[in-house]
Amino acid sequence: MSYLWMGLQKSAEVTPSPPEAIDDYIRRNRVKDFGRFFCDPDEVPKVRITRTTKRLNYVIQQFHFTSYIVTGHDRNDVVYGHFYKKRGKSDLPVVILLHGWRMGDYIVFERFRRLFMHKGWNSVIVDLPYHMNRTPAASFSGEYMFTSHSLRTLEALRQSVIDVRSVVNWLKERGVERVGVFGVSFGALLSGILACVDEDIDFSILVAPPAEFTTVFNRSRLGGIFKKTSPRMKELMKRYHSALDAVSLPRHKPLLPPERILIIEALYDLMVPTEVVERL
C-alpha cells in the first residue's frame, strides 16, 4: 500500500547539486566522521508548549522549537511534536517515535503510542524534516527528503538526527531519566544512528531499517522510486559511494549494549531487503 501511494505522488523536477558543491559539503562537514556530522547541539532548545489537551488518564502537549540546523525553508526549520504523558507520572521513561519517509499522518503511530502507554511509557512523536507540519508549500510530505539535490538530502539527514538529539536534551533537562527511540523504515535508520552517537539514549528499536543506502537503492522497490523520481541518483550513488558507506549502520558500533537494541526484520517487505537487516 505504501509503495502504491508513493507511486501516485508526482515529484517536481529537481536541479541536481553540482559535484564540486557536494565535494565541498562532504569535506567541510566531515560527513565521513559519524560523530562530528551528527553532533550533539550541546544546548537545550527553547521549547514552546502551544496547546495542552487533557484526556481521561493522560495529557497531550503540542510543542515546537527552532531547529539547530537552518536550511532556508522556514516551515522546515521549526520542529513540531506531541508529548503524551500519563497524569501524575511525569517520571516515566519516554520513547521517541520516528516515522518513515513520506508518511503524511500518524494513524499507525497513534496505535504504537497507545501500546507503549499501556505498557507504562510516556511518548513523544516528532515531525521529521520536510514531513507533516514541516512540509514546504507546493510539495508533499517528505518530497524534499531524498532527491538528486544531494546537498539538501545530506543536510536533511543530518538535521533529522540533530533535531531528535535536541528533543532528548529537552527531555533530560525536564528530569526524564530514561529516553529511548522507536523508528520504522527511515525512522529506524535514525534510531540506529542515534544509538551510535548519543550517550543519553537508553534503548533503540529499529523496525525494517534501511541500514545500507546502496543495497536498498539497487535491490528494492524503494530504490525503484528513487530512480524514477531522480534519474541522476544512480550516477550520484556511484560517485559518492564512500561517503554513503560512511553513514551505513553496519560500519558503526552502537554505544548501547546489545540487550538494549531490538531489530525487527520484515520478511516480505518490498522496501528494505532482508539481507540488509541480516547484515546489520
C-alpha positions as CSV (number, residue, x, y, z in Angstrom):
1,M,0.0,0.0,0.0
2,S,2.9,2.4,0.8
3,Y,4.6,1.6,-2.5
4,L,1.4,2.2,-4.5
5,W,0.8,5.5,-2.6
6,M,4.4,6.7,-3.3
7,G,3.9,5.8,-7.0
8,L,0.9,8.1,-7.2
9,Q,2.8,11.1,-5.8
10,K,4.4,13.2,-8.5
11,S,7.7,14.8,-7.5
12,A,8.6,18.1,-9.0
13,E,11.7,18.3,-11.2
14,V,14.9,18.8,-9.1
15,T,18.1,20.6,-10.1
16,P,20.9,18.2,-9.1
17,S,23.6,19.6,-6.8
18,P,26.9,20.3,-8.7
19,P,29.6,17.7,-7.9
20,E,32.0,20.4,-6.7
21,A,29.4,21.7,-4.2
22,I,28.8,18.2,-2.9
23,D,32.6,17.5,-2.5
24,D,32.9,20.8,-0.6
25,Y,30.0,19.9,1.7
26,I,31.4,16.4,2.5
27,R,34.8,17.8,3.3
28,R,33.6,20.9,5.3
29,N,31.0,18.9,7.4
30,R,33.2,15.8,7.8
31,V,30.4,13.5,6.6
32,K,32.7,10.5,6.9
33,D,33.2,11.3,10.7
34,F,29.9,9.9,12.1
35,G,30.2,11.6,15.5
36,R,31.1,15.0,14.1
37,F,28.5,15.0,11.3
38,F,25.6,14.1,13.7
39,C,27.0,16.2,16.6
40,D,25.1,17.0,19.7
41,P,23.8,20.6,19.6
42,D,25.1,20.9,23.2
43,E,22.2,23.0,24.3
44,V,18.6,22.6,25.4
45,P,16.2,24.0,22.8
46,K,13.8,26.8,23.7
47,V,10.6,24.7,23.5
48,R,7.2,26.4,23.4
49,I,4.2,24.4,24.5
50,T,1.4,25.7,22.2
51,R,-1.5,23.5,23.4
52,T,-2.4,21.1,26.2
53,T,-5.2,18.6,25.8
54,K,-6.5,16.6,28.7
55,R,-7.7,13.0,28.3
56,L,-9.1,10.6,30.8
57,N,-5.7,9.4,32.2
58,Y,-3.1,11.3,30.2
59,V,-2.4,14.7,28.7
60,I,-1.1,15.7,25.2
61,Q,1.3,18.7,24.9
62,Q,1.8,20.1,21.5
63,F,5.2,21.8,21.2
64,H,7.7,23.3,18.8
65,F,11.2,24.8,18.7
66,T,13.6,26.2,16.2
67,S,15.9,23.6,14.6
68,Y,19.6,23.9,15.3
69,I,20.1,23.4,11.5
70,V,19.0,26.3,9.3
71,T,18.0,25.1,5.7
72,G,16.3,28.3,4.5
73,H,12.9,26.7,4.3
74,D,11.1,28.5,7.2
75,R,8.5,25.7,7.8
76,N,11.1,23.0,7.8
77,D,13.3,24.9,10.3
78,V,10.8,24.6,13.1
79,V,10.5,21.2,14.8
80,Y,7.0,20.1,15.8
81,G,6.0,17.4,18.2
82,H,3.4,15.9,20.6
83,F,4.3,14.8,24.1
84,Y,2.0,12.2,25.6
85,K,2.2,11.9,29.4
86,K,0.3,9.8,31.9
87,R,-1.3,12.1,34.6
88,G,0.7,12.3,37.7
89,K,3.5,10.1,36.3
90,S,5.9,12.5,34.6
91,D,8.9,10.5,35.7
92,L,8.0,7.5,33.5
93,P,10.5,6.5,30.7
94,V,9.9,8.2,27.4
95,V,10.1,6.7,23.9
96,I,10.5,9.0,20.9
97,L,8.6,7.7,17.9
98,L,10.2,8.3,14.5
99,H,8.1,7.9,11.4
100,G,9.1,6.7,7.9
101,W,9.8,8.5,4.7
102,R,6.9,10.3,3.0
103,M,4.5,9.5,5.9
104,G,1.8,12.2,5.9
105,D,-0.1,11.3,9.1
106,Y,0.3,9.4,12.4
107,I,-2.6,7.0,12.1
108,V,-0.3,4.0,12.6
109,F,1.9,5.7,15.1
110,E,-1.1,6.6,17.3
111,R,-1.5,2.8,17.8
112,F,2.2,2.4,18.7
113,R,1.8,5.3,21.1
114,R,-1.2,3.7,22.8
115,L,0.7,0.3,23.1
116,F,3.7,2.0,24.7
117,M,1.5,3.9,27.1
118,H,-0.4,0.8,28.0
119,K,3.0,-0.8,29.0
120,G,3.9,2.2,31.2
121,W,5.8,4.6,28.9
122,N,5.2,8.2,28.0
123,S,5.9,9.0,24.4
124,V,6.9,11.8,22.1
125,I,6.0,11.9,18.4
126,V,8.3,14.2,16.3
127,D,7.8,15.6,12.8
128,L,11.0,14.8,10.8
129,P,12.4,17.3,8.3
130,Y,10.2,18.1,5.3
131,H,7.4,16.0,6.7
132,M,4.0,16.7,8.2
133,N,3.9,20.3,9.6
134,R,7.4,20.9,8.2
135,T,6.4,20.3,4.6
136,P,7.2,23.3,2.4
137,A,4.4,24.9,0.4
138,A,3.6,23.3,-3.0
139,S,5.2,19.9,-2.0
140,F,4.0,16.7,-0.4
141,S,5.2,15.3,2.9
142,G,8.8,14.0,2.5
143,E,9.2,15.1,-1.1
144,Y,12.3,17.2,-0.3
145,M,13.9,14.5,1.9
146,F,15.7,12.2,-0.7
147,T,16.3,13.6,-4.2
148,S,19.2,14.3,-6.6
149,H,19.6,17.6,-4.8
150,S,22.2,15.9,-2.8
151,L,23.2,18.8,-0.6
152,R,19.7,19.1,0.7
153,T,19.4,15.4,1.2
154,L,22.6,15.2,3.3
155,E,21.6,18.2,5.3
156,A,18.1,16.8,5.9
157,L,19.6,13.5,7.2
158,R,21.9,15.5,9.5
159,Q,19.0,17.7,10.6
160,S,16.9,14.7,11.4
161,V,19.4,13.3,13.8
162,I,20.3,16.6,15.5
163,D,16.6,17.6,15.9
164,V,16.0,14.3,17.8
165,R,19.1,14.9,19.9
166,S,17.7,18.3,20.8
167,V,14.4,16.6,21.9
168,V,16.5,14.2,24.0
169,N,18.3,17.1,25.6
170,W,15.0,18.8,26.4
171,L,13.5,15.7,28.0
172,K,16.7,15.1,30.1
173,E,16.6,18.7,31.3
174,R,13.0,18.2,32.4
175,G,14.1,15.3,34.6
176,V,13.3,12.3,32.4
177,E,15.8,9.6,33.4
178,R,15.3,7.1,30.6
179,V,14.8,8.1,26.9
180,G,14.6,5.6,24.0
181,V,13.9,5.7,20.3
182,F,11.5,3.7,18.2
183,G,11.7,4.1,14.4
184,V,10.1,2.5,11.4
185,S,11.9,2.4,8.0
186,F,13.6,5.8,7.7
187,G,12.9,6.4,11.3
188,A,14.6,3.1,12.1
189,L,17.7,4.3,10.3
190,L,17.7,7.4,12.6
191,S,17.1,5.2,15.6
192,G,20.2,3.2,14.7
193,I,22.3,6.3,14.1
194,L,21.2,7.7,17.5
195,A,22.2,4.5,19.2
196,C,25.7,5.0,17.8
197,V,26.2,8.7,18.6
198,D,24.0,9.7,21.6
199,E,25.1,8.6,25.0
200,D,21.8,9.7,26.5
201,I,19.8,7.1,24.5
202,D,18.8,4.2,26.8
203,F,17.4,1.8,24.2
204,S,16.8,1.7,20.5
205,I,14.1,-0.2,18.4
206,L,14.6,-0.5,14.7
207,V,11.7,-1.7,12.5
208,A,12.9,-2.7,9.0
209,P,15.9,-0.2,8.9
210,P,17.3,0.7,5.5
211,A,20.8,0.3,7.0
212,E,22.7,0.4,3.7
213,F,21.8,3.0,1.2
214,T,23.5,1.4,-1.8
215,T,21.9,-2.0,-1.3
216,V,18.4,-0.5,-0.8
217,F,18.9,1.6,-3.9
218,N,19.9,-1.3,-6.1
219,R,17.8,-4.1,-4.9
220,S,14.4,-2.8,-3.6
221,R,11.3,-1.2,-4.9
222,L,12.2,1.8,-2.7
223,G,15.3,2.1,-4.9
224,G,13.0,2.0,-7.9
225,I,11.1,5.0,-6.6
226,F,14.4,6.9,-6.2
227,K,15.4,6.0,-9.8
228,K,12.1,7.1,-11.2
229,T,11.8,10.4,-9.4
230,S,15.6,11.3,-9.6
231,P,17.1,9.9,-12.8
232,R,20.6,11.2,-11.8
233,M,20.5,9.4,-8.5
234,K,22.3,6.3,-9.8
235,E,25.2,8.3,-11.0
236,L,25.4,10.1,-7.7
237,M,25.3,6.9,-5.7
238,K,28.3,5.6,-7.6
239,R,30.3,8.8,-7.3
240,Y,29.7,9.2,-3.6
241,H,29.8,5.6,-2.6
242,S,32.4,6.1,0.1
243,A,30.5,8.9,1.7
244,L,27.3,6.9,1.7
245,D,29.2,3.9,3.0
246,A,30.4,6.0,5.9
247,V,26.8,6.6,7.1
248,S,25.7,3.0,6.7
249,L,24.9,1.4,10.1
250,P,26.8,-1.8,9.8
251,R,30.0,0.3,9.7
252,H,29.5,1.6,13.2
253,K,29.4,0.3,16.7
254,P,26.5,1.3,19.0
255,L,27.1,2.9,22.3
256,L,24.3,0.7,23.7
257,P,24.8,-2.9,24.9
258,P,23.1,-5.5,22.6
259,E,20.3,-6.2,25.1
260,R,19.1,-2.6,24.8
261,I,18.7,-2.9,21.0
262,L,15.8,-4.5,19.2
263,I,16.0,-5.0,15.4
264,I,12.8,-6.2,13.7
265,E,13.0,-7.7,10.2
266,A,10.1,-7.7,7.8
267,L,10.4,-10.9,5.8
268,Y,8.1,-9.8,2.9
269,D,9.0,-6.1,2.9
270,L,9.4,-4.7,-0.6
271,M,11.1,-1.6,0.7
272,V,14.1,-2.9,2.7
273,P,15.7,-6.2,1.6
274,T,16.1,-8.7,4.4
275,E,19.8,-9.1,3.6
276,V,20.3,-5.5,4.7
277,V,18.7,-6.2,8.1
278,E,20.6,-9.5,8.5
279,R,24.0,-7.8,8.0
280,L,23.1,-5.2,10.5
